[in-house]
Amino acid sequence: MGQQQIRVSFSLGKKLLIGVVGLLFVSVAFLDVSTIILLTKDKRAYTFQMQSAEAMLAGREFVGHVTGALDALRQSLASFDPAKPVTLQQKAVFESVLKNQSAVMAVEVNSVDPRTAAMSPVLKSSRPDLVERGGSAEEDLGITPELMKLALGEIMKNSFAFVNVSRIGRPPVFAVLLADMKSASASAGIPVAAGFVPLQGFASDIKASKLVIAVRDGWVLYNSDTADFYNKKNIADDPLFDAALSSQTSAGAREYEIESGRFLGSFIKPGFDLVVLTQTAWRVAMRSTYAMTEKFILLGLMAIGAAIIFAVLFSQSISSPIVRMFKATREVAAGNFNIKLSIRRHDEIGALAGSFMAMSHKIEDLIKESMRKVHLENEIAIASTVQQTLIPPPGYTDDNIHIHSLYKSANECGGDWWGFFKVGSKLCVMIADATGHGLPSALITASARSCVSVMHKMAEQDPAFSFSPGAMLGYANRVVYDTANGKIMMTFFNGVLDFKAGTLTYANAGHNPPWLFKRASDKFNLTSLKSTGMRLGEVHEVPDYKELSVKIAPEDMLFLYTDGLLEGTNAVGEQFGKKRAIRLVESKLAEGPEAVIDTALGDFMKHNGLKELDDDLTLAVAKILKTGGDAGNA
C-alpha cells in the first residue's frame, strides 16, 4: 500500500501556544488602552471641575476687594465738592473716610482732562498701617499719566476702571479708579478717585493651577506666575481669554494648544468686566495618569510573560493526545489497521473552543456595558454639576433686600429652579418647578434659566425694558414650549419688587402661591400671592398672564417654595402640609431668613426620615430692608 508522508512544519501545539498568547496579548492590550483612555478622560474632567471651582473662589474674593474699594471711593468723592477749593474740614472728612475702612491702603483724587488724560492732583491720603501690612511703600502708590491714559476709555464708558500698579520686588497691588461723572465740568475736568488695593496673600489656597485675572482689554491685574505678572503682559491674544470673551455664558472650560504646549483651562466672568482664568499644563494635569500608564504597561508585560509560561504547559497537555492520534495515522499509512481510535468532531477541544468563545463574547459584552454605565454616570455627574451653577448662591444682600435660599434635589438632576436679577431699583425674583424630576426636567430648567439670563441682559441694556411679570412669563412660555414640544410643563412664579415705588407686582403660571408676611408692629400678617395662569409649555401662545400688585415695606418677608415642601411625605405617607409649613415659617420670621430656612430644612428632613426625597425641595426667603426715596441707587 502506498504511503504518503506528511511533514508537520507548524505543529498544533505551536499554533495553540501562539493563539493563546496572542489572544491574551490582545485582551491585556485592550484593557490597558481602555483603562488609560478612561483615566485620561476622567482626569481631564476632574481638572476642569477643580479649575472651575478655583476660578469661582478667586473671582468671588477679587470682586469682594473691588466692591469694598468702590464703596470707599464713593464715600471719598462724596466728602468734598470738586467744583470748589478743598477746605480743611473737607480734607479731615476725606481722611476720616479712609481711616474707617480697610479695603484700600491709600486714595488719591485727581482732576482729569477727558481729552488729554492730563491730571491735576486734588487730594491724597493713605493708611500707613495698611501700607505696611500690604508690603508696599507709600511712594509706590500713585497713578502715572501713562496708566491714566490707558484707563481713560474704560472710565468714560463705565465710570470705573482697574489698573495694575505692582512694582517688581513688591507684593501685588492693583488700583480701582472711580470717576464722579456728575461733577465733571469743562474747566475743572472729571474728578477721578484711585484706591490702591493690596493683593498680598490673595488666592493662597489655589496651588494646582495658574491663576490670571484680567480686564476685558486683556491687561492683567493678577497673575500667580510672577514672571508674567510683573511684566504687566497683555493676554488679549490668549486662546482661553478669547474664548471667555466670546462665550455667552459666565463660565466655561476648554483644551487648547499654544507655542509653549498643551493646556487645560477654565474661565469665569464674575462681573465688573473682569475675566478669571485658571490654566494647567497638560503634562502637569496628566502626571498621575502617566504614572498609572507605566504601571499598567508593566503589569501587562508581566501578565503576558506569565501567560506564555502557562500556555506552553497548557498546550502540551492539550496537544499530547492529538500527537498520539497523528502517530496512529502513520501506523494506518504503514498498513497497521489494528488501531482503535474514536475520532469525533465535537470533542473536548471543540467544546473548550466553543466555551471560550462564548466566555469571550460575554466578557466583551460586560466590558461594553460597564464602560457605557461609567460614561453615563459621568455625564449625569457633569450635568448635576452644571445644574448647580444655574442656582444662585444661598445668600445675597444689598441695601434693599436680604435673601437666603436652599436647593435640595431628589436626584442627581432636579426640576426645581429659582433665581433673581436686579437692575436699578427693581429686583425680579422667580421660582419654577418642571413636571417630574431627573435629567429631562433639568434640561427644561436650564432652558428657563437661559431665558431669564436673556431677559436680564435686555433689562441691563435697554432702559425702556418693561418689567412686566406677565410679559416675561409669556416669553418664558414660548421658550419652554419650543424646548419640550408640550411634553414637559413648568409652573412659574414671577415677581418684580420696585423698591422706589414700594410695590411687588407679580404673575403666576400655576405655581404654589408665595407667602408675603407684612410686618405689623411685633407680628406678621400673612398674604398669599394668588394669581392664576396656565403652566408654561402647555401651548405655544397663551392669554396675557394676570398681574397683581401689593405694597411692600421694610421688614416685610417674602417666602417662596416649591410643592416638594408641602407634598413631602414621611414613612407612613403623611404629607408635610401647608398649615404646618406656615406655622413653622411664622415662628422664625423675627429671627431672619437664615433662621427660617434652617428651621424649615431641619423640620422637613426630620419629617422625611431616612428615605429619599419624594420631590425636589427649593426654599427662598427675602427680607425687605429699604424702600422709597433713593432705594436701589446704591
Secondary structure as UniProt FT lines:
FT   HELIX           12..77
FT   TURN            78..79
FT   TURN            82..83
FT   HELIX           88..99
FT   STRAND          106..112
FT   TURN            114..116
FT   STRAND          119..126
FT   HELIX           128..133
FT   TURN            134..135
FT   HELIX           138..140
FT   HELIX           145..158
FT   STRAND          160..164
FT   TURN            168..169
FT   STRAND          173..179
FT   HELIX           181..183
FT   TURN            186..188
FT   STRAND          189..198
FT   TURN            200..205
FT   STRAND          210..215
FT   TURN            216..217
FT   STRAND          219..223
FT   HELIX           226..230
FT   TURN            231..232
FT   TURN            236..237
FT   HELIX           239..246
FT   STRAND          251..258
FT   TURN            259..260
FT   STRAND          261..271
FT   TURN            272..273
FT   STRAND          274..281
FT   HELIX           282..285
FT   HELIX           287..333
FT   TURN            334..335
FT   HELIX           348..390
FT   STRAND          395..397
FT   STRAND          401..408
FT   STRAND          416..423
FT   TURN            424..425
FT   STRAND          426..434
FT   HELIX           439..461
FT   TURN            463..464
FT   HELIX           469..484
FT   TURN            485..486
FT   STRAND          490..498
FT   TURN            499..502
FT   STRAND          503..509
FT   STRAND          515..520
FT   TURN            521..522
FT   STRAND          523..528
FT   STRAND          548..551
FT   TURN            554..555
FT   STRAND          557..561
FT   HELIX           563..566
FT   TURN            571..572
FT   HELIX           578..588
FT   HELIX           589..591
FT   HELIX           593..608
FT   TURN            609..610
FT   STRAND          617..624
FT   TURN            629..632
//
